[in-house]
């Protein structure tokens, strides 16, 4: 994937960024978002490298989908069902309302500790411990009941969004059935429903079946182009995330499908077999010489294999075919910089400036732009680019130093100078707050 990997310590996972995957997510989610009354421009779908079959929201209008869920899904309609459920959480404000579940539970727990301490002080240590333990169980039960209610509400809201978007709810029920089967596969057959944060999968299916099966869209087929895009993304993700041996078992050389070439190209590239990786990428380009994502892959393999000059033609075409998609533009700009040819620097600066202007979460693009500026002799704007990258990654100290260095070399009150000043002030405030909290 011209997969840009971005660490997110707060989520304890890594964000995977890929142009083709993000295009798929945008297309599959747009009608559901519109049905919810939210704007597709504001809702983000983010892919995480995590083999757990899961998706979640954590505030704002962002839905996180684990790579394990993509691998587990059989079709894009199942992913749409999961997305609709998570969007239900967003639309219903469940993260904002989380305190309604945690505060009562915390109150129960604190009260039990106070009563337990009082009992212990009165001479009944065992009684005090029993009261505290009972309180903790009650607090947990209170929170889990609240969580189950939120999950059931999100199910209903998500089903409503699917129906209003004219998308079949088969995928939603199929995925819940998949989770139900997983319980039996791993022996979770005797589960206490009151100790779960989610309703049991069987109950979720029963509660949603009538709503989804009676909708006009129930038997509506998925757009074949959308399904094709999903199968491609699933294959390339497997090649990137899984152990190369596993990928080659799933997609042996005898399999000459597009999906197999895609998966093997990433597996070979990841495993350190450049000749085989190039051959698989070449097979893809031969099958469709003007597919931008095949060209992107070919260019990426050439670039990361040490031949940036050869990577430029396919990456330039991929960039143009996608109307300068920021992630692809970043890889193209990287190739131009990596040639160490000063004649390529003006184009590199132009392409990378477009990339950072259209993508507000791409520190690697800022890093490459800074490298291009430095190689061009523009140290002040190289420092500004470093400040932008550092600020995105939470390195406030480097952001302050770089921004101040940029301000010293950029004409005062110009747009770049004002931007450097903003970064310096914001990052310095963050540093001061951190010191204050210690």
Secondary structure by P-SEA (a helix, b strand, c coil): ccccccccccccbbbbbbaaaaaaaaaacaaaaaaaccccccbbbbbccccccccccccccbbbbbaaaaaacccaaaaaaaaaaaaaaaaacccccccccaaaaaaaaaaaaaaaaaaaaaccaaaaaaaaaaaaaaaaaaaaaaaaaaaaaaaaaaaaaaaaacccaaaaaaaaaaaaaaaaaaccccccccccccccaaaaaaaccccccccccccccccaaaaaaaaaaaaaaaaacccaaaaaaacccccccaaaaaaaaaaaaaaccaaaaaaaaaaaaaaccccaaaaaaaaaaaaaacccccaaaaaaaaaaaacccaaaaaaaaaaaaacccccaaaaaaaaaaaaaaaccccaaaaaaaaaaaaaacaaaaaaaaaaaaaaaacaaaaaaaaaaaaaaccccccaaaaaaaaaaaaaaaaaaaaaaac
